Amino acid sequence: MNVLGIDIGDRYIGVAATDHSDAIAYRYATIDRKSQDALQELQNIVKKESIERIIAGVPYHVEDGSETKQTLKTKQFIIDLRALLGDSVGVLEMDETLTSKEAKQTLSIEGADVSQEHAEAARLILQDFLIHGTY
């Protein structure tokens, strides 16, 4: 199964993908919503990579797990993505709390460019799904 992980932000959407064995997640791309149609770009990636499932990170309030303004924006984007892709691709939601912080730390340790932050957050979301999720 080919799986994508996505980290949905106001400006950028990080994208991660699995290797051919679906065991390892890697950074795939960062979509700049200011200059690209994010839904169209994701649809193109789904087609190009024969994606069967997308794991979409959803942020919740760190202190109490409640929904925030960003939670609602993210869920609306997921609704739009599901409508675009139809039944051909399953889109699952996964809690992404603190992935951006962890992504920044990982990039700092690697000495990688901060522009990879959203793709790294998507990789963390996807890797967590691969370890703990169910197919």
Secondary structure, DSSP 8 states (H G I E B T S, - for coil): --EEEEEE-SSEEEEEEE-TTS--EEEEEEEETTTS-HHHHHHHHHHHHT--EEEEEE---TTT----HHHHHHHHHHHHHHHHHGGGSEEEEEE-TTHHHHHHHHHHHHT--GGGHHHHHHHHHHHHHHHH---
